């Protein structure tokens, strides 16, 4: 039998996803089983991604974790659940085959380093990208293949959707063990080439009510949430998949906004109420409706997760005009040249009647920046060793 490897290291990247039919509420906290199915768009990793390096060595004396350069608690129950599950799958695979000439000893301690290129815990789905990346890296480290969305779900519910690219449905499932609560791709990222996403970053600060706590209170106290899960969402899911298949932006956009509004209505229906939107969020909602009314059709659609940042869906031919409307409505404080990031945005001159109808009293500095992106693929392996976040000693590399 081949000798076991003494040291192994892998790196993966994983994407953020934005739900257009929202997930809010669990029926099982430990397994992270949702009370309703959901549907999301995976965003491109050129603009938003988590990078994770996982290393295992017979020389490591304990499991360790670094998040954005700082050491963090490796004993977090959800992280441990993912680690246990990947190791279980690795053991199962080895029981049935001896094809791996030099398997990694499953008792070796593990070091994990992970970095986001966007604000953590600010309502930009950092945990979804984080756990999808963790599971992808661990699976690659231990040689595990196949269905991994169920493992990622054990870390963060929405992480199962970040295991796939394009348009993704997370099926609620019926089984109490959660084996059928999985993510499935509805359409690949290439399906709707004109679709664009603008993230309006209102605040990069940590939110006041964490999603996990907020969800539980909603499940316990909101009659609207129960009605939404049982009656509204099943109808909306079927409709949303149809809009996506047909690339019908009018239908897709309207339903996206309605579902976002209803999600935040359930937060308001929670007792005590939860407020993830702030005044600037509400300004953006009004602005989008004025913009659409002026054009006589749905040209932009907003959605908000558990935070104040707006995610705007639009088509490529509308980006420049809407970005200019946002710039006029929320003039950048000091970072004029850094205000728009990500994919390039052309310039647009706004007709006087649009300015009069859409741009109200400007609120300077209210939006920190706009990130322009599009749908993208699921987790990707990084084969360039220079991109590992951990060095040969298993410790974080100094990143300049």
C-alpha positions in Angstrom: 0.0 0.0 0.0 1.3 3.5 -0.8 2.6 5.6 2.0 0.2 8.3 3.2 1.0 11.9 2.2 2.5 13.9 5.1 1.2 17.3 3.9 -1.5 18.3 1.4 -2.9 21.7 0.5 -5.8 22.9 -1.8 -7.4 26.2 -2.6 -10.8 26.9 -4.0 -12.9 30.0 -4.7 -16.7 30.2 -4.3 -19.4 32.7 -5.2 -22.0 34.8 -3.5 -25.6 34.2 -4.4 -28.6 36.5 -4.2 -32.0 35.0 -3.6 -34.9 36.3 -5.8 -37.4 34.0 -4.0 -36.2 34.3 -0.4 -35.4 31.7 2.2 -36.4 32.8 5.7 -37.1 30.3 8.5 -35.9 26.8 9.4 -37.9 23.8 10.4 -34.8 22.1 11.8 -32.0 24.2 13.3 -29.3 21.5 13.5 -29.7 20.3 9.9 -30.6 23.7 8.6 -33.8 22.6 6.8 -35.9 25.5 5.5 -39.6 26.0 5.8 -39.8 26.9 2.1 -37.9 26.3 -1.1 -35.9 29.3 -2.6 -34.3 30.4 -5.8 -31.2 32.5 -6.4 -28.8 34.0 -8.9 -25.1 33.1 -8.4 -22.9 36.2 -8.9 -19.6 36.2 -10.8 -16.5 35.6 -8.8 -14.5 38.2 -10.7 -16.3 40.7 -8.6 -17.4 38.8 -5.4 -15.8 35.7 -4.0 -14.5 33.8 -1.0 -11.1 32.1 -1.3 -10.3 29.2 1.0 -7.1 27.2 1.4 -7.3 24.0 3.4 -4.2 22.1 4.5 -3.7 18.8 6.4 -0.4 17.6 7.9 0.8 15.0 10.3 2.9 17.8 11.9 -0.1 20.0 12.8 -0.9 19.7 16.5 -4.4 21.2 16.4 -7.1 22.4 13.9 -6.8 26.1 13.2 -8.8 28.7 11.3 -8.0 32.1 10.0 -10.7 34.5 8.6 -9.5 37.5 6.6 -6.1 37.2 8.2 -7.2 36.9 11.8 -7.4 33.7 13.8 -11.0 32.6 14.5 -12.8 29.9 16.4 -12.3 26.6 14.6 -14.7 24.9 17.1 -17.8 26.7 15.6 -20.5 24.0 15.5 -21.4 24.6 11.9 -17.8 24.5 10.7 -17.3 21.3 12.6 -20.5 19.8 11.1 -19.1 20.4 7.6 -15.7 18.9 8.5 -17.3 15.8 10.1 -19.6 15.3 7.1 -16.8 15.6 4.5 -14.6 13.2 6.5 -17.5 10.8 6.8 -17.9 10.9 3.0 -14.2 10.4 2.5 -14.2 7.3 4.8 -17.2 5.9 2.9 -15.5 6.4 -0.5 -12.3 4.7 0.7 -14.3 1.8 2.0 -15.4 1.1 -1.5 -12.3 1.7 -3.5 -8.5 1.8 -3.3 -7.9 3.9 -6.4 -6.3 6.8 -4.5 -2.6 5.7 -4.3 -1.7 8.0 -1.5 -4.8 9.0 0.6 -4.7 11.6 3.2 -4.9 10.4 6.8 -8.3 11.5 8.1 -6.9 11.9 11.6 -4.4 14.6 10.5 -5.2 18.1 12.0 -6.3 20.7 9.5 -5.5 24.4 8.9 -8.0 26.6 7.1 -7.5 30.1 5.8 -10.3 32.0 4.2 -10.6 35.5 2.7 -13.5 37.5 1.3 -13.0 40.3 -1.2 -16.2 42.0 0.1 -17.5 43.1 3.5 -18.3 40.2 5.9 -21.7 39.9 7.7 -23.1 43.0 6.0 -25.9 41.3 4.2 -23.9 40.3 1.2 -24.2 36.6 1.7 -20.7 36.1 3.1 -21.6 33.0 5.0 -23.1 31.4 1.8 -19.8 31.9 -0.1 -17.8 31.0 2.9 -19.3 27.6 3.6 -19.6 26.7 -0.1 -15.9 27.5 -0.4 -15.0 25.6 2.8 -16.8 22.5 1.6 -15.4 22.7 -1.9 -11.8 22.9 -0.5 -12.3 20.1 2.1 -13.9 17.8 -0.5 -11.0 18.4 -2.9 -8.5 17.9 0.0 -10.0 14.5 0.9 -10.9 13.4 -2.6 -14.7 13.5 -2.1 -16.9 14.0 -5.2 -20.6 14.1 -6.0 -23.5 15.8 -4.2 -22.0 18.4 -1.9 -24.8 21.0 -1.6 -26.3 19.0 1.4 -22.9 19.3 3.2 -22.7 23.1 2.5 -26.2 23.5 3.8 -25.0 22.2 7.2 -22.8 25.3 7.4 -25.2 27.9 6.2 -28.5 27.3 4.5 -28.0 29.5 1.5 -24.5 28.1 1.0 -26.0 25.1 -0.7 -27.1 27.5 -3.5 -23.5 28.8 -3.9 -22.4 25.2 -4.8 -23.8 25.8 -8.3 -23.6 28.6 -10.9 -26.3 30.5 -12.7 -29.9 30.2 -11.5 -30.3 27.8 -8.6 -33.2 26.4 -6.7 -32.8 25.0 -3.1 -35.6 22.5 -2.7 -37.1 22.4 0.7 -37.3 18.7 0.8 -39.6 16.5 2.9 -37.4 14.0 4.7 -36.6 14.7 8.4 -33.0 13.7 7.8 -32.6 16.5 5.1 -31.2 14.1 2.5 -33.6 15.6 -0.1 -33.0 19.3 0.9 -30.6 20.0 -2.0 -29.7 22.6 -4.5 -30.4 22.1 -8.3 -29.4 24.3 -11.2 -32.4 25.8 -13.0 -30.3 27.4 -15.8 -26.5 27.9 -16.2 -24.8 31.3 -16.0 -24.6 31.5 -19.8 -28.4 31.3 -20.1 -29.2 35.0 -19.9 -26.2 36.8 -21.2 -27.7 40.3 -21.0 -28.6 40.1 -17.3 -26.6 42.4 -15.0 -26.4 43.0 -11.3 -25.7 46.3 -9.5 -25.0 46.0 -5.7 -25.5 49.4 -4.0 -23.5 49.2 -0.9 -25.2 51.3 1.7 -23.3 50.1 4.7 -20.4 47.7 5.1 -21.1 47.4 8.8 -22.2 44.3 10.6 -26.0 44.0 10.8 -27.7 44.5 14.2 -29.8 41.3 14.1 -28.0 38.2 12.8 -30.0 36.2 10.3 -30.1 33.1 12.4 -31.6 34.8 15.4 -34.0 36.9 13.2 -35.2 33.8 11.4 -36.0 31.9 14.6 -38.0 34.9 16.0 -40.0 35.1 12.7 -40.8 31.4 12.7 -42.0 31.7 16.3 -44.1 34.9 16.0 -45.0 35.8 12.4 -48.4 34.4 11.0 -47.5 36.1 7.7 -44.3 33.9 7.4 -46.3 30.7 7.8 -48.7 31.8 5.0 -45.8 32.8 2.8 -44.1 29.5 3.2 -47.1 27.3 2.7 -49.1 29.3 0.1 -47.2 32.1 -1.6 -43.7 30.7 -2.3 -44.8 27.4 -4.1 -46.7 29.5 -6.7 -44.0 32.1 -7.0 -41.2 29.5 -7.5 -43.0 28.0 -10.5 -43.6 31.4 -12.0 -40.0 32.6 -11.4 -38.6 29.5 -13.1 -40.8 30.2 -16.1 -39.6 33.9 -16.2 -36.0 32.8 -16.1 -36.5 30.1 -18.8 -38.2 32.6 -21.0 -35.7 35.4 -20.1 -38.7 37.6 -19.4 -37.3 40.6 -17.5 -40.6 42.2 -16.9 -42.0 39.2 -15.1 -38.6 38.3 -13.4 -38.2 41.9 -12.2 -41.7 42.4 -10.8 -41.7 39.1 -9.0 -38.2 39.7 -7.6 -39.3 43.1 -6.1 -42.6 41.6 -4.7 -40.8 38.8 -3.0 -38.2 41.1 -1.5 -41.0 43.3 -0.2 -42.8 40.4 1.3 -39.7 39.0 3.0 -39.2 42.4 4.7 -43.0 42.5 5.6 -42.5 39.2 7.5 -39.6 40.8 9.3 -42.0 43.7 10.3 -44.6 41.1 11.2 -42.1 39.4 13.5 -42.5 40.4 17.2 -40.5 42.4 18.2 -40.1 43.6 14.6 -36.8 43.4 12.7 -35.6 46.2 10.5 -33.0 45.3 8.0 -33.8 48.2 5.6 -32.9 51.7 6.5 -33.9 55.2 5.1 -31.4 54.9 2.3 -32.8 51.4 1.3 -36.3 53.0 1.1 -35.0 55.9 -1.0 -33.5 53.3 -3.4 -36.9 51.4 -3.6 -38.7 54.7 -4.4 -36.1 55.6 -7.0 -36.4 52.2 -8.8 -40.2 52.6 -9.0 -39.9 56.2 -10.3 -37.4 55.0 -12.9 -39.7 52.2 -14.1 -42.7 54.4 -14.1 -40.9 57.0 -16.2 -40.0 54.3 -18.8 -43.4 52.7 -18.6 -42.0 49.2 -17.9 -39.8 47.3 -15.5 -36.2 48.2 -16.4 -34.7 47.7 -12.9 -35.6 45.4 -10.1 -34.4 45.6 -6.5 -34.0 42.9 -3.9 -32.7 43.2 -0.3 -31.5 40.4 1.9 -31.1 40.7 5.6 -29.3 44.1 5.4 -29.7 47.6 3.9 -27.7 47.0 0.7 -29.7 47.0 -2.5 -29.1 44.4 -5.2 -30.5 45.7 -8.5 -31.1 43.4 -11.5 -31.3 45.0 -14.9 -30.2 44.4 -18.5 -26.9 45.4 -20.0 -28.5 48.2 -22.1 -29.9 50.0 -19.0 -26.8 49.9 -16.7 -25.2 53.1 -17.8 -28.4 55.2 -17.5 -29.4 53.8 -14.1 -25.9 54.1 -12.6 -26.0 57.8 -13.6 -29.4 58.2 -12.0 -28.0 56.7 -8.8 -24.9 58.9 -9.0 -27.2 62.0 -9.3 -29.5 60.8 -6.5 -26.7 59.8 -4.1 -23.6 61.9 -5.1 -20.4 60.2 -3.9 -18.8 61.9 -1.0 -15.1 61.6 -1.9 -14.5 58.5 -4.0 -15.8 59.7 -7.3 -13.3 57.6 -9.2 -13.9 54.6 -7.0 -17.7 54.9 -6.8 -18.4 52.3 -9.6 -16.4 49.1 -9.3 -16.4 45.7 -11.1 -17.5 45.4 -14.7 -17.0 48.6 -16.7 -19.9 51.0 -17.0 -20.2 53.4 -19.9 -21.2 57.0 -19.5 -24.8 58.2 -20.0 -26.3 61.7 -20.4 -29.7 61.9 -18.8 -32.6 63.7 -20.6 -34.1 66.6 -18.6 -37.5 65.0 -18.3 -36.0 61.8 -16.8 -34.1 64.0 -14.2 -37.2 65.9 -13.3 -39.3 62.7 -13.0 -36.8 60.4 -11.2 -34.1 62.3 -9.4 -35.5 63.9 -6.2 -33.5 65.8 -3.5 -30.0 64.3 -3.6 -28.6 62.5 -0.5 -24.8 63.0 -0.8 -22.6 60.1 0.5 -25.4 57.8 1.3 -24.1 55.0 -1.0 -20.5 54.0 -0.5 -20.0 52.4 -3.9 -21.7 50.4 -6.7 -20.5 47.0 -7.7 -21.3 46.0 -11.2 -21.4 42.2 -11.9 -23.3 39.5 -13.7 -24.3 35.8 -13.1 -21.4 33.4 -12.8 -20.2 29.8 -12.2 -20.1 27.8 -9.0 -16.9 27.0 -6.9 -13.6 26.8 -8.8 -10.4 25.1 -7.9 -7.2 27.2 -7.8 -4.3 25.2 -9.2 -1.7 28.0 -9.0 0.3 27.3 -5.8 1.3 30.9 -5.5 -2.4 31.7 -4.7 -2.6 29.5 -1.6 -3.4 31.5 1.5 -1.3 29.1 3.6 2.4 28.6 3.2 4.4 25.3 3.3 4.4 25.7 7.1 0.6 25.7 7.2 0.5 29.3 8.5 -1.1 32.2 6.7 1.2 33.9 4.1 1.9 37.6 4.4 -0.3 39.1 1.7 1.1 42.5 0.5 
